[in-house]
Amino acid sequence: MSTPTMGDLSAPVTVLTSLMARFPGLPGVTVHICPIFPDQVELAVHDDLTAFEAWREVLEISPEKVVHRVQSQGTTHVLDVHTVLMGARLRLVAYADILGRVPSLGAVS
């Protein structure tokens, strides 16, 4: 198996460039592109589920496709969805604290 080149990353970079040009007012996200998955771009939102929803809507991803789970012993929401855009796989993921929980005590009121 050959080592991926920078040229192999062109599909996700093209998607990212297009999104930046078409939607400059969207909230900033953490972007991850790597040679392990050269056809994928990951957009990660931290602590702002509203920003995740804004991205999901402009990407025209159905809410039913979003997978919700919790991690970190039930203290963090994770929203995760995948789609294909312009020939590249796109992962949109959000991480946000679950309000009203104290890790050592469980739910609090």
BELHUPE-V840589 format. One line per field, one symbol per residue. psi: psi as a letter, one per 30 degrees, with the letter a starting at -180 (. if undefined). burial: I if it has 9 or more other C-alpha atoms within 8 Angstrom, else O. A space follows every 10 residues. Layout:
BEGIN
psi->???
burial->???
END
This chain:
BEGIN
psi->klkkleefge eeeeeeeeee efhfflkklk kjklfeifgk kkjkkkgife eeeeeeeffh kkfffkkkll ahhgfkkkkk kklkkhgkkk kkkkkkkjkg kkeffbkl.
burial->OOOIOOOIIO IIIOIIOOIO OOOOOOOOOO OOIIIOOIII IIIIIIOIIO IIOIIIIOOO IOOOOIOOOI IOOIIIIIII IOOOOOOIII IIIIIIOIOO IIOOOOOOO
END
